[in-house]
Amino acid sequence: PERPTLGNTDYAFEMAISNIRYGEGVTKEIGMDLQNLGARRVCLMTDKNLSKLPPVNAVLNSLAKYGINFQMYDNVRVEPTDQSFLDAIQFAKKGDFDAYVAVGGGSVMDTCKAANLYAASPSSEFLDYVNAPIGKGKPVTVPLKPLIAVPTTSGTGSETTGVAIFDFKELKVKTGIASRSIKPTLGIIDPLHTLSMPERIVANSGFDVLCHALESYTALPYNERSPCPSNPIDRPAYQGSNPVSDVWALHALRIVAKYLKRAIRNPEDREARANMHLASAFAGIGFGNAGVHLCHGMSYPISGLVKTYKPKDYNVDHSLVPHGLSVVLTSPAVFAFTAQIHPERHLEAAEILGADIRTARIKDAGLILADTLRKFLFDLNVDDGLAAIGYSKADIPALVKGTLPQERVTKLSPRPQTEEDLSALFEASMKLY
């Protein structure tokens, strides 16, 4: 078939999400789910910290109760790398599993998605499915095994999406795999798991929800994205903002505005933590179909080029910038920049987050949203910009260079950006307050 010409934009969007089940204590059903699937050999993935905590324990109890035969892989790296993905893939290939269970945050769920994909496609090279231009970005045509995701953070929404993100060490940049085929079969959203999250993990994962909602709501509209695919298999998972994703993004933003501060400040506030757990999935449904844009595109080199920063509350043996933190630090600068396109959406977001917009002028939408975000972050004692996590002006060229390959997301910014624009955005994010 002839390729559509580049001027033509898409005319349709698609809604793809995992089945999700929500309820306090619902993890106890997982053994029955695996039984219902007829699973004989199950791969259980988690990380070293979680393997000793109640969420994994709840899963193990259910597997034991229903006599499920499983092998546990607890070597998932927090903020995974290509190498840590490959180790998990190796384990999955050897185990010849017929179902997967991921218990953890985005790092665990994403690692498990990748393991499932490459075990199902054993002759593929690792870069075959990695997003272009870093990898080949091939469409997934092999059938995958069922994957049940049990999120233990309230952040990535990875239990609903077909995206798996990792640090590509050699290039010092995050990239990933994006395909509807890798999304979990079922997300088990059990708010009891949020009770084992330390304060900073609640905060940083909550910032990811905040940016998922804001970015997907302000992304380039789906019918302005080009090219229009000649075959639906080529329509990207990240399609641009659309009427269905908008509903989920706005609702998630309302929950964040109401509950995030409470969830961070009081670990015993079960209502707030349960609502943030749901908001994470809601925002996942929104961005999993609309996509994210500049906060995420710029966050990938911010985490990839980390020097010595080690966050409070994260029990890790390597320096890392938590994903939600790397995303939110650029948000004031980014939304000040994008607001000239669809300012009314930026103003609406600011209002949901508590700004008084009764006398606001539409042309000030970006500044108002940026100020609202700064105040929000200041109230939650977030590090004062990129400088506080170890970056300086001298790092800006490397940060820009690491953002350029992130076309899958940067092209969804409603406002196109030059390298100079990106430099200015990083510079404006060095200090927030």
C-alpha positions, -999 to +999 in steps of 0.1 A: +000+000+000+012+035-006+025+054+024+003+084+033+020+117+027+036+134+057+011+162+057-017+139+067-027+136+103-044+108+121-082+107+122-089+080+148-077+070+183-079+037+201-085+029+237-064+001+251-062-007+288-056-037+310-085-051+330-082-038+365-097-050+398-098-028+428-104-036+465-089-037+499-073-071+503-080-082+467-045-097+464-058-128+480-076-137+448-045-140+427-040-177+433-075-183+420-069-162+390-038-183+381-058-214+387-085-201+364-059-194+337-047-230+341-012-217+349+013-245+356+046-226+359+044-191+372+071-165+373+068-141+403+089-109+399+097-084+426+127-065+440+149-072+470+132-046+493+097-058+486+105-095+488+104-090+527+073-068+528+036-075+532+026-071+495+048-100+484+038-119+514+001-116+505+009-129+470+030-158+483+002-167+507-024-168+479-001-188+456+005-214+484-032-216+493-041-225+457-011-248+451+004-226+424+038-238+412+060-207+408+096-195+407+105-161+422+128-136+406+136-108+431+166-092+413+147-064+397+167-032+398+149+000+410+151+022+379+160-007+356+188-008+330+192-027+297+214-051+317+189-056+345+162-062+318+184-088+301+190-107+334+153-109+340+147-120+303+173-147+307+155-160+338+121-160+319+136-178+289+151-205+311+119-209+332+095-216+303+067-200+322+030-199+312+021-169+333+038-139+351+030-120+382+047-087+389+046-073+425+061-039+428+064-004+414+069+006+378+104-009+378+091-044+386+061-042+363+082-029+334+109-055+339+082-082+339+066-069+307+100-070+290+107-105+303+074-118+290+079-102+256+114-115+249+107-150+263+078-151+238+100-140+210+132-159+217+149-152+184+145-114+186+175-091+193+170-069+224+169-037+203+142-051+179+113-038+201+131-008+218+116+025+207+132+042+176+155+059+171+175+041+198+161+007+188+142-006+158+107-001+172+093-032+155+056-040+161+050-070+183+033-098+165+040-127+188+014-139+214+025-132+250+017-151+282-008-137+307+007-111+331-009-101+364+005-068+378+001-059+415+013-023+420+028-014+454+034+023+447+009+049+436+028+063+406+035+048+373+001+033+365+022+006+347-004-020+356-027-005+328-001+004+301+018-012+273+050+007+281+083-006+298+110+020+305+147+013+313+181+031+314+202+024+283+235+025+301+258+030+271+239+061+260+232+072+296+196+078+286+162+062+295+142+047+267+118+019+265+094-004+247+059+007+238+033-017+224-003-024+233+007-061+232+028-059+264+002-045+287-007-067+317-037-089+314-050-078+348-040-051+373-048-059+409-051-027+427-050-034+464-048-002+485-034-022+515-001-023+496+002+015+499+006+012+536+042-001+533+054+029+513+078+054+530+070+091+528+094+101+500+082+072+478+046+083+483+057+118+473+078+109+443+054+084+429+026+109+434+045+134+413+045+109+385+007+107+387+005+145+387+027+148+355+009+119+338-024+137+342-010+171+332+010+160+303-017+137+287-043+165+291-021+190+274-006+167+248-009+174+211-044+163+200-046+129+184-059+143+151-029+167+148-004+139+151+012+127+119+017+106+100-016+088+098-007+050+099-014+031+068-022+001+090-037+002+125-008-020+139+014+010+133-008+035+153+014+043+183+003+035+218+009+072+226-016+089+203-020+124+216-048+138+238-082+125+230-117+127+246-114+094+264-080+100+279-090+135+289-117+122+312-092+100+330-065+126+332-088+153+347-102+129+372-068+118+383-057+154+387-087+161+409-078+131+432-041+143+433-052+178+443-074+164+471-053+136+485-016+137+476-005+160+504-026+140+529-011+107+517+024+120+521+020+137+555+002+109+572+010+073+565-020+062+585-044+082+562-059+051+545-085+071+526-058+093+510-035+065+502-063+043+487-074+072+466-039+079+453-035+042+444-066+045+422-055+079+408-023+062+396-043+037+376-067+064+363-038+086+351-022+054+336-053+048+315-052+085+304-015+087+295-013+050+283-034+061+254-026+098+250+011+097+259+032+122+279+054+149+265+082+172+277+084+166+315+089+129+307+111+134+276+134+157+297+133+134+327+150+105+309+184+121+307+179+136+342+178+101+356+202+086+331+230+111+338+227+110+376+260+115+394+259+108+432+223+117+442+207+091+466+172+099+476+159+097+512+137+066+519+151+045+490+170+015+501+193+012+470+230+005+464+233+028+434+227+066+430+194+073+413+169+101+407+135+086+414+114+088+382+086+109+397+112+135+410+130+136+376+097+143+359+082+169+383+113+192+386+109+205+351+071+208+353+069+245+361+092+254+332+075+230+308+039+242+314+049+278+312+064+270+278+035+249+264+006+270+277+005+293+246-011+263+229-045+254+246-041+280+274-076+272+287-065+236+295-035+249+314-057+273+333-082+245+341-054+224+355-042+253+377-077+257+390-080+220+399-047+223+417-060+252+438-053+284+419-079+312+420-085+319+384-115+343+387-095+373+375-069+354+355-061+365+320-059+336+295-025+347+283-011+342+318-022+306+319+014+292+318+027+314+346-003+307+368+001+269+363+039+271+369+034+291+401+007+267+413+031+238+407+060+256+424+039+263+455+027+227+455+063+213+454+076+238+480+048+228+504+060+192+500+097+201+506+109+189+472+145+195+463+151+230+449+154+222+412+180+203+392+209+221+410+198+204+443+202+169+427+237+176+414+233+193+380+248+226+369+247+248+338+277+228+324+254+197+322+228+213+300+242+203+266+244+167+277+208+169+291+196+183+258+214+157+238+197+130+260+163+145+253+166+145+215+161+108+210+129+108+230+108+116+200+080+093+209+071+117+237+087+151+227+067+151+194+035+150+215+043+184+231+016+207+219+044+233+211+073+221+190+107+228+206+142+236+193+174+226+210+176+262+223+142+259+238+152+227+256+184+244+269+163+272+283+138+248+299+166+229+317+182+262+327+148+274+341+145+242+361+179+245+378+163+264+407+125+263+415+120+286+444 
